[in-house]
Amino acid sequence: MKRLQRLAQHDAAFLLLFIFLVALSLRGPVTGLPPLLDRISTDLNLSNSQSGLLTSLPLLAFAFLHR
């Protein structure tokens, strides 16, 4: 019984580590766009509205994919 409990705790620790690593890897696409937004907007001749929509695309993708 104790061995089973230790195994369950070990699995829970690995699960939490896995969730943390996945969250860390998904952070880049969301936080990487705003520092480059001026350069992207200039290169693509985007209006302020289009630039704002561009920054919201990752959040909209998360919302639609996590239903």
PDB file of N, CA, C and O in Angstrom, chain B, residues numbered from 101:
ATOM      1  N   MET B 101       0.824  -1.199   0.000  1.00  0.00           N
ATOM      2  CA  MET B 101       0.000   0.000   0.000  1.00  0.00           C
ATOM      3  C   MET B 101       0.865   1.259   0.000  1.00  0.00           C
ATOM      4  O   MET B 101       0.587   2.210  -0.730  1.00  0.00           O
ATOM      5  N   LYS B 102       1.919   1.257   0.828  1.00  0.00           N
ATOM      6  CA  LYS B 102       2.786   2.440   0.871  1.00  0.00           C
ATOM      7  C   LYS B 102       3.504   2.636  -0.464  1.00  0.00           C
ATOM      8  O   LYS B 102       3.726   3.760  -0.914  1.00  0.00           O
ATOM      9  N   ARG B 103       3.856   1.516  -1.077  1.00  0.00           N
ATOM     10  CA  ARG B 103       4.535   1.615  -2.368  1.00  0.00           C
ATOM     11  C   ARG B 103       3.607   2.240  -3.413  1.00  0.00           C
ATOM     12  O   ARG B 103       4.044   3.053  -4.227  1.00  0.00           O
ATOM     13  N   LEU B 104       2.366   1.870  -3.391  1.00  0.00           N
ATOM     14  CA  LEU B 104       1.391   2.415  -4.319  1.00  0.00           C
ATOM     15  C   LEU B 104       1.195   3.916  -4.089  1.00  0.00           C
ATOM     16  O   LEU B 104       1.062   4.677  -5.048  1.00  0.00           O
ATOM     17  N   GLN B 105       1.178   4.342  -2.836  1.00  0.00           N
ATOM     18  CA  GLN B 105       1.038   5.765  -2.528  1.00  0.00           C
ATOM     19  C   GLN B 105       2.260   6.544  -3.005  1.00  0.00           C
ATOM     20  O   GLN B 105       2.126   7.641  -3.546  1.00  0.00           O
ATOM     21  N   ARG B 106       3.466   5.971  -2.803  1.00  0.00           N
ATOM     22  CA  ARG B 106       4.678   6.638  -3.275  1.00  0.00           C
ATOM     23  C   ARG B 106       4.677   6.744  -4.787  1.00  0.00           C
ATOM     24  O   ARG B 106       5.102   7.757  -5.342  1.00  0.00           O
ATOM     25  N   LEU B 107       4.209   5.715  -5.450  1.00  0.00           N
ATOM     26  CA  LEU B 107       4.132   5.723  -6.901  1.00  0.00           C
ATOM     27  C   LEU B 107       3.143   6.785  -7.386  1.00  0.00           C
ATOM     28  O   LEU B 107       3.410   7.473  -8.371  1.00  0.00           O
ATOM     29  N   ALA B 108       2.027   6.921  -6.715  1.00  0.00           N
ATOM     30  CA  ALA B 108       1.033   7.929  -7.083  1.00  0.00           C
ATOM     31  C   ALA B 108       1.590   9.331  -6.874  1.00  0.00           C
ATOM     32  O   ALA B 108       1.349  10.216  -7.695  1.00  0.00           O
ATOM     33  N   GLN B 109       2.325   9.548  -5.799  1.00  0.00           N
ATOM     34  CA  GLN B 109       2.940  10.849  -5.552  1.00  0.00           C
ATOM     35  C   GLN B 109       3.998  11.146  -6.604  1.00  0.00           C
ATOM     36  O   GLN B 109       4.126  12.280  -7.067  1.00  0.00           O
ATOM     37  N   HIS B 110       4.744  10.132  -6.973  1.00  0.00           N
ATOM     38  CA  HIS B 110       5.781  10.286  -8.000  1.00  0.00           C
ATOM     39  C   HIS B 110       5.146  10.654  -9.336  1.00  0.00           C
ATOM     40  O   HIS B 110       5.640  11.536 -10.038  1.00  0.00           O
ATOM     41  N   ASP B 111       4.063   9.985  -9.687  1.00  0.00           N
ATOM     42  CA  ASP B 111       3.351  10.293 -10.934  1.00  0.00           C
ATOM     43  C   ASP B 111       2.760  11.705 -10.901  1.00  0.00           C
ATOM     44  O   ASP B 111       2.782  12.407 -11.912  1.00  0.00           O
ATOM     45  N   ALA B 112       2.239  12.118  -9.764  1.00  0.00           N
ATOM     46  CA  ALA B 112       1.665  13.459  -9.641  1.00  0.00           C
ATOM     47  C   ALA B 112       2.752  14.521  -9.817  1.00  0.00           C
ATOM     48  O   ALA B 112       2.514  15.554 -10.441  1.00  0.00           O
ATOM     49  N   ALA B 113       3.939  14.271  -9.272  1.00  0.00           N
ATOM     50  CA  ALA B 113       5.041  15.222  -9.417  1.00  0.00           C
ATOM     51  C   ALA B 113       5.447  15.350 -10.884  1.00  0.00           C
ATOM     52  O   ALA B 113       5.689  16.457 -11.363  1.00  0.00           O
ATOM     53  N   PHE B 114       5.523  14.235 -11.594  1.00  0.00           N
ATOM     54  CA  PHE B 114       5.862  14.283 -13.017  1.00  0.00           C
ATOM     55  C   PHE B 114       4.769  14.978 -13.830  1.00  0.00           C
ATOM     56  O   PHE B 114       5.068  15.701 -14.781  1.00  0.00           O
ATOM     57  N   LEU B 115       3.528  14.766 -13.467  1.00  0.00           N
ATOM     58  CA  LEU B 115       2.429  15.429 -14.156  1.00  0.00           C
ATOM     59  C   LEU B 115       2.500  16.945 -13.975  1.00  0.00           C
ATOM     60  O   LEU B 115       2.320  17.695 -14.935  1.00  0.00           O
ATOM     61  N   LEU B 116       2.761  17.394 -12.751  1.00  0.00           N
ATOM     62  CA  LEU B 116       2.890  18.831 -12.506  1.00  0.00           C
ATOM     63  C   LEU B 116       4.080  19.415 -13.255  1.00  0.00           C
ATOM     64  O   LEU B 116       3.988  20.517 -13.795  1.00  0.00           O
ATOM     65  N   LEU B 117       5.188  18.698 -13.295  1.00  0.00           N
ATOM     66  CA  LEU B 117       6.355  19.157 -14.036  1.00  0.00           C
ATOM     67  C   LEU B 117       6.036  19.258 -15.528  1.00  0.00           C
ATOM     68  O   LEU B 117       6.426  20.225 -16.182  1.00  0.00           O
ATOM     69  N   PHE B 118       5.337  18.275 -16.058  1.00  0.00           N
ATOM     70  CA  PHE B 118       4.955  18.281 -17.467  1.00  0.00           C
ATOM     71  C   PHE B 118       4.045  19.458 -17.791  1.00  0.00           C
ATOM     72  O   PHE B 118       4.241  20.124 -18.808  1.00  0.00           O
ATOM     73  N   ILE B 119       3.058  19.723 -16.949  1.00  0.00           N
ATOM     74  CA  ILE B 119       2.144  20.841 -17.163  1.00  0.00           C
ATOM     75  C   ILE B 119       2.910  22.160 -17.131  1.00  0.00           C
ATOM     76  O   ILE B 119       2.653  23.048 -17.944  1.00  0.00           O
ATOM     77  N   PHE B 120       3.848  22.290 -16.196  1.00  0.00           N
ATOM     78  CA  PHE B 120       4.662  23.501 -16.103  1.00  0.00           C
ATOM     79  C   PHE B 120       5.489  23.700 -17.370  1.00  0.00           C
ATOM     80  O   PHE B 120       5.561  24.816 -17.885  1.00  0.00           O
ATOM     81  N   LEU B 121       6.105  22.653 -17.875  1.00  0.00           N
ATOM     82  CA  LEU B 121       6.932  22.767 -19.076  1.00  0.00           C
ATOM     83  C   LEU B 121       6.101  23.095 -20.312  1.00  0.00           C
ATOM     84  O   LEU B 121       6.541  23.867 -21.164  1.00  0.00           O
ATOM     85  N   VAL B 122       4.926  22.529 -20.417  1.00  0.00           N
ATOM     86  CA  VAL B 122       4.048  22.857 -21.539  1.00  0.00           C
ATOM     87  C   VAL B 122       3.610  24.318 -21.457  1.00  0.00           C
ATOM     88  O   VAL B 122       3.607  25.021 -22.467  1.00  0.00           O
ATOM     89  N   ALA B 123       3.242  24.774 -20.270  1.00  0.00           N
ATOM     90  CA  ALA B 123       2.846  26.173 -20.103  1.00  0.00           C
ATOM     91  C   ALA B 123       4.002  27.111 -20.434  1.00  0.00           C
ATOM     92  O   ALA B 123       3.795  28.173 -21.022  1.00  0.00           O
ATOM     93  N   LEU B 124       5.200  26.727 -20.062  1.00  0.00           N
ATOM     94  CA  LEU B 124       6.375  27.547 -20.348  1.00  0.00           C
ATOM     95  C   LEU B 124       6.635  27.626 -21.852  1.00  0.00           C
ATOM     96  O   LEU B 124       7.019  28.680 -22.360  1.00  0.00           O
ATOM     97  N   SER B 125       6.432  26.538 -22.554  1.00  0.00           N
ATOM     98  CA  SER B 125       6.679  26.547 -23.994  1.00  0.00           C
ATOM     99  C   SER B 125       5.585  27.299 -24.759  1.00  0.00           C
ATOM    100  O   SER B 125       5.846  27.801 -25.852  1.00  0.00           O
ATOM    101  N   LEU B 126       4.384  27.387 -24.220  1.00  0.00           N
ATOM    102  CA  LEU B 126       3.298  28.106 -24.882  1.00  0.00           C
ATOM    103  C   LEU B 126       3.353  29.607 -24.612  1.00  0.00           C
ATOM    104  O   LEU B 126       2.628  30.378 -25.241  1.00  0.00           O
ATOM    105  N   ARG B 127       4.195  30.015 -23.695  1.00  0.00           N
ATOM    106  CA  ARG B 127       4.284  31.423 -23.332  1.00  0.00           C
ATOM    107  C   ARG B 127       4.939  32.255 -24.441  1.00  0.00           C
ATOM    108  O   ARG B 127       4.580  33.419 -24.618  1.00  0.00           O
ATOM    109  N   GLY B 128       5.860  31.705 -25.166  1.00  0.00           N
ATOM    110  CA  GLY B 128       6.605  32.429 -26.192  1.00  0.00           C
ATOM    111  C   GLY B 128       5.760  33.055 -27.285  1.00  0.00           C
ATOM    112  O   GLY B 128       5.913  34.246 -27.556  1.00  0.00           O
ATOM    113  N   PRO B 129       4.880  32.306 -27.919  1.00  0.00           N
ATOM    114  CA  PRO B 129       4.070  32.910 -28.987  1.00  0.00           C
ATOM    115  C   PRO B 129       3.162  34.038 -28.504  1.00  0.00           C
ATOM    116  O   PRO B 129       2.865  34.961 -29.262  1.00  0.00           O
ATOM    117  N   VAL B 130       2.725  33.971 -27.265  1.00  0.00           N
ATOM    118  CA  VAL B 130       1.831  35.002 -26.751  1.00  0.00           C
ATOM    119  C   VAL B 130       2.609  36.253 -26.364  1.00  0.00           C
ATOM    120  O   VAL B 130       2.151  37.367 -26.616  1.00  0.00           O
ATOM    121  N   THR B 131       3.771  36.086 -25.761  1.00  0.00           N
ATOM    122  CA  THR B 131       4.530  37.243 -25.280  1.00  0.00           C
ATOM    123  C   THR B 131       5.565  37.738 -26.278  1.00  0.00           C
ATOM    124  O   THR B 131       6.165  38.790 -26.055  1.00  0.00           O
ATOM    125  N   GLY B 132       5.792  37.028 -27.352  1.00  0.00           N
ATOM    126  CA  GLY B 132       6.828  37.416 -28.305  1.00  0.00           C
ATOM    127  C   GLY B 132       6.409  38.449 -29.323  1.00  0.00           C
ATOM    128  O   GLY B 132       7.273  39.105 -29.905  1.00  0.00           O
ATOM    129  N   LEU B 133       5.142  38.621 -29.561  1.00  0.00           N
ATOM    130  CA  LEU B 133       4.671  39.531 -30.596  1.00  0.00           C
ATOM    131  C   LEU B 133       4.725  41.012 -30.217  1.00  0.00           C
ATOM    132  O   LEU B 133       5.193  41.809 -31.030  1.00  0.00           O
ATOM    133  N   PRO B 134       4.281  41.420 -29.047  1.00  0.00           N
ATOM    134  CA  PRO B 134       4.245  42.861 -28.749  1.00  0.00           C
ATOM    135  C   PRO B 134       5.574  43.609 -28.898  1.00  0.00           C
ATOM    136  O   PRO B 134       5.549  44.738 -29.388  1.00  0.00           O
ATOM    137  N   PRO B 135       6.720  43.066 -28.514  1.00  0.00           N
ATOM    138  CA  PRO B 135       7.957  43.827 -28.726  1.00  0.00           C
ATOM    139  C   PRO B 135       8.287  44.057 -30.206  1.00  0.00           C
ATOM    140  O   PRO B 135       8.996  45.006 -30.539  1.00  0.00           O
ATOM    141  N   LEU B 136       7.793  43.221 -31.070  1.00  0.00           N
ATOM    142  CA  LEU B 136       8.075  43.348 -32.498  1.00  0.00           C
ATOM    143  C   LEU B 136       6.948  44.014 -33.284  1.00  0.00           C
ATOM    144  O   LEU B 136       7.027  44.133 -34.506  1.00  0.00           O
ATOM    145  N   LEU B 137       5.922  44.438 -32.599  1.00  0.00           N
ATOM    146  CA  LEU B 137       4.720  44.921 -33.281  1.00  0.00           C
ATOM    147  C   LEU B 137       4.983  46.154 -34.150  1.00  0.00           C
ATOM    148  O   LEU B 137       4.437  46.252 -35.249  1.00  0.00           O
ATOM    149  N   ASP B 138       5.798  47.087 -33.685  1.00  0.00           N
ATOM    150  CA  ASP B 138       6.079  48.282 -34.495  1.00  0.00           C
ATOM    151  C   ASP B 138       6.759  47.910 -35.808  1.00  0.00           C
ATOM    152  O   ASP B 138       6.401  48.419 -36.870  1.00  0.00           O
ATOM    153  N   ARG B 139       7.730  47.028 -35.724  1.00  0.00           N
ATOM    154  CA  ARG B 139       8.451  46.616 -36.934  1.00  0.00           C
ATOM    155  C   ARG B 139       7.531  45.855 -37.894  1.00  0.00           C
ATOM    156  O   ARG B 139       7.567  46.086 -39.103  1.00  0.00           O
ATOM    157  N   ILE B 140       6.721  44.966 -37.367  1.00  0.00           N
ATOM    158  CA  ILE B 140       5.797  44.187 -38.205  1.00  0.00           C
ATOM    159  C   ILE B 140       4.770  45.110 -38.856  1.00  0.00           C
ATOM    160  O   ILE B 140       4.477  44.984 -40.045  1.00  0.00           O
ATOM    161  N   SER B 141       4.228  46.036 -38.069  1.00  0.00           N
ATOM    162  CA  SER B 141       3.219  46.963 -38.600  1.00  0.00           C
ATOM    163  C   SER B 141       3.797  47.839 -39.709  1.00  0.00           C
ATOM    164  O   SER B 141       3.129  48.107 -40.708  1.00  0.00           O
ATOM    165  N   THR B 142       5.035  48.279 -39.529  1.00  0.00           N
ATOM    166  CA  THR B 142       5.673  49.111 -40.549  1.00  0.00           C
ATOM    167  C   THR B 142       5.946  48.314 -41.814  1.00  0.00           C
ATOM    168  O   THR B 142       5.668  48.779 -42.920  1.00  0.00           O
ATOM    169  N   ASP B 143       6.490  47.117 -41.652  1.00  0.00           N
ATOM    170  CA  ASP B 143       6.825  46.294 -42.820  1.00  0.00           C
ATOM    171  C   ASP B 143       5.598  45.873 -43.613  1.00  0.00           C
ATOM    172  O   ASP B 143       5.652  45.791 -44.840  1.00  0.00           O
ATOM    173  N   LEU B 144       4.506  45.608 -42.936  1.00  0.00           N
ATOM    174  CA  LEU B 144       3.289  45.137 -43.615  1.00  0.00           C
ATOM    175  C   LEU B 144       2.275  46.241 -43.862  1.00  0.00           C
ATOM    176  O   LEU B 144       1.186  45.979 -44.371  1.00  0.00           O
ATOM    177  N   ASN B 145       2.626  47.487 -43.504  1.00  0.00           N
ATOM    178  CA  ASN B 145       1.724  48.629 -43.671  1.00  0.00           C
ATOM    179  C   ASN B 145       0.362  48.380 -43.012  1.00  0.00           C
ATOM    180  O   ASN B 145      -0.677  48.579 -43.642  1.00  0.00           O
ATOM    181  N   LEU B 146       0.367  47.953 -41.766  1.00  0.00           N
ATOM    182  CA  LEU B 146      -0.869  47.674 -41.039  1.00  0.00           C
ATOM    183  C   LEU B 146      -1.359  48.925 -40.330  1.00  0.00           C
ATOM    184  O   LEU B 146      -0.560  49.734 -39.859  1.00  0.00           O
ATOM    185  N   SER B 147      -2.660  49.080 -40.257  1.00  0.00           N
ATOM    186  CA  SER B 147      -3.241  50.168 -39.477  1.00  0.00           C
ATOM    187  C   SER B 147      -3.199  49.794 -37.992  1.00  0.00           C
ATOM    188  O   SER B 147      -2.842  48.670 -37.639  1.00  0.00           O
ATOM    189  N   ASN B 148      -3.567  50.743 -37.130  1.00  0.00           N
ATOM    190  CA  ASN B 148      -3.592  50.454 -35.695  1.00  0.00           C
ATOM    191  C   ASN B 148      -4.609  49.363 -35.365  1.00  0.00           C
ATOM    192  O   ASN B 148      -4.364  48.526 -34.497  1.00  0.00           O
ATOM    193  N   SER B 149      -5.733  49.374 -36.048  1.00  0.00           N
ATOM    194  CA  SER B 149      -6.759  48.349 -35.819  1.00  0.00           C
ATOM    195  C   SER B 149      -6.254  46.967 -36.219  1.00  0.00           C
ATOM    196  O   SER B 149      -6.475  45.988 -35.507  1.00  0.00           O
ATOM    197  N   GLN B 150      -5.586  46.895 -37.344  1.00  0.00           N
ATOM    198  CA  GLN B 150      -5.045  45.614 -37.806  1.00  0.00           C
ATOM    199  C   GLN B 150      -3.940  45.128 -36.876  1.00  0.00           C
ATOM    200  O   GLN B 150      -3.830  43.928 -36.624  1.00  0.00           O
ATOM    201  N   SER B 151      -3.129  46.033 -36.369  1.00  0.00           N
ATOM    202  CA  SER B 151      -2.082  45.650 -35.418  1.00  0.00           C
ATOM    203  C   SER B 151      -2.687  45.113 -34.129  1.00  0.00           C
ATOM    204  O   SER B 151      -2.195  44.138 -33.561  1.00  0.00           O
ATOM    205  N   GLY B 152      -3.756  45.756 -33.673  1.00  0.00           N
ATOM    206  CA  GLY B 152      -4.442  45.278 -32.476  1.00  0.00           C
ATOM    207  C   GLY B 152      -5.046  43.908 -32.678  1.00  0.00           C
ATOM    208  O   GLY B 152      -5.005  43.064 -31.783  1.00  0.00           O
ATOM    209  N   LEU B 153      -5.607  43.685 -33.851  1.00  0.00           N
ATOM    210  CA  LEU B 153      -6.169  42.370 -34.156  1.00  0.00           C
ATOM    211  C   LEU B 153      -5.076  41.313 -34.214  1.00  0.00           C
ATOM    212  O   LEU B 153      -5.283  40.176 -33.789  1.00  0.00           O
ATOM    213  N   LEU B 154      -3.928  41.680 -34.732  1.00  0.00           N
ATOM    214  CA  LEU B 154      -2.799  40.755 -34.812  1.00  0.00           C
ATOM    215  C   LEU B 154      -2.355  40.303 -33.428  1.00  0.00           C
ATOM    216  O   LEU B 154      -2.010  39.136 -33.248  1.00  0.00           O
ATOM    217  N   THR B 155      -2.357  41.199 -32.448  1.00  0.00           N
ATOM    218  CA  THR B 155      -1.946  40.812 -31.095  1.00  0.00           C
ATOM    219  C   THR B 155      -2.982  39.940 -30.401  1.00  0.00           C
ATOM    220  O   THR B 155      -2.650  39.202 -29.474  1.00  0.00           O
ATOM    221  N   SER B 156      -4.239  40.018 -30.843  1.00  0.00           N
ATOM    222  CA  SER B 156      -5.268  39.202 -30.204  1.00  0.00           C
ATOM    223  C   SER B 156      -5.424  37.822 -30.842  1.00  0.00           C
ATOM    224  O   SER B 156      -6.138  36.979 -30.298  1.00  0.00           O
ATOM    225  N   LEU B 157      -4.789  37.576 -31.957  1.00  0.00           N
ATOM    226  CA  LEU B 157      -4.940  36.274 -32.626  1.00  0.00           C
ATOM    227  C   LEU B 157      -4.508  35.083 -31.770  1.00  0.00           C
ATOM    228  O   LEU B 157      -5.228  34.085 -31.747  1.00  0.00           O
ATOM    229  N   PRO B 158      -3.371  35.132 -31.064  1.00  0.00           N
ATOM    230  CA  PRO B 158      -3.024  33.970 -30.230  1.00  0.00           C
ATOM    231  C   PRO B 158      -4.076  33.683 -29.157  1.00  0.00           C
ATOM    232  O   PRO B 158      -4.387  32.523 -28.884  1.00  0.00           O
ATOM    233  N   LEU B 159      -4.622  34.734 -28.551  1.00  0.00           N
ATOM    234  CA  LEU B 159      -5.641  34.529 -27.525  1.00  0.00           C
ATOM    235  C   LEU B 159      -6.925  33.955 -28.121  1.00  0.00           C
ATOM    236  O   LEU B 159      -7.560  33.091 -27.517  1.00  0.00           O
ATOM    237  N   LEU B 160      -7.300  34.427 -29.287  1.00  0.00           N
ATOM    238  CA  LEU B 160      -8.484  33.873 -29.945  1.00  0.00           C
ATOM    239  C   LEU B 160      -8.277  32.416 -30.330  1.00  0.00           C
ATOM    240  O   LEU B 160      -9.196  31.604 -30.227  1.00  0.00           O
ATOM    241  N   ALA B 161      -7.065  32.086 -30.773  1.00  0.00           N
ATOM    242  CA  ALA B 161      -6.767  30.690 -31.122  1.00  0.00           C
ATOM    243  C   ALA B 161      -6.871  29.803 -29.882  1.00  0.00           C
ATOM    244  O   ALA B 161      -7.422  28.704 -29.954  1.00  0.00           O
ATOM    245  N   PHE B 162      -6.352  30.265 -28.754  1.00  0.00           N
ATOM    246  CA  PHE B 162      -6.479  29.482 -27.511  1.00  0.00           C
ATOM    247  C   PHE B 162      -7.943  29.306 -27.141  1.00  0.00           C
ATOM    248  O   PHE B 162      -8.357  28.226 -26.719  1.00  0.00           O
ATOM    249  N   ALA B 163      -8.721  30.362 -27.300  1.00  0.00           N
ATOM    250  CA  ALA B 163     -10.135  30.279 -26.922  1.00  0.00           C
ATOM    251  C   ALA B 163     -10.889  29.278 -27.784  1.00  0.00           C
ATOM    252  O   ALA B 163     -11.708  28.518 -27.268  1.00  0.00           O
ATOM    253  N   PHE B 164     -10.632  29.263 -29.072  1.00  0.00           N
ATOM    254  CA  PHE B 164     -11.347  28.349 -29.953  1.00  0.00           C
ATOM    255  C   PHE B 164     -10.858  26.911 -29.846  1.00  0.00           C
ATOM    256  O   PHE B 164     -11.642  25.978 -30.022  1.00  0.00           O
ATOM    257  N   LEU B 165      -9.578  26.721 -29.561  1.00  0.00           N
ATOM    258  CA  LEU B 165      -9.028  25.376 -29.500  1.00  0.00           C
ATOM    259  C   LEU B 165      -9.270  24.679 -28.169  1.00  0.00           C
ATOM    260  O   LEU B 165      -9.163  23.455 -28.088  1.00  0.00           O
ATOM    261  N   HIS B 166      -9.591  25.426 -27.137  1.00  0.00           N
ATOM    262  CA  HIS B 166      -9.773  24.826 -25.811  1.00  0.00           C
ATOM    263  C   HIS B 166     -11.226  24.684 -25.428  1.00  0.00           C
ATOM    264  O   HIS B 166     -11.558  24.675 -24.243  1.00  0.00           O
ATOM    265  N   ARG B 167     -12.077  24.577 -26.390  1.00  0.00           N
ATOM    266  CA  ARG B 167     -13.492  24.364 -26.097  1.00  0.00           C
ATOM    267  C   ARG B 167     -13.756  22.951 -25.725  1.00  0.00           C
ATOM    268  O   ARG B 167     -14.899  22.590 -25.444  1.00  0.00           O
TER     269      ARG B 167
END
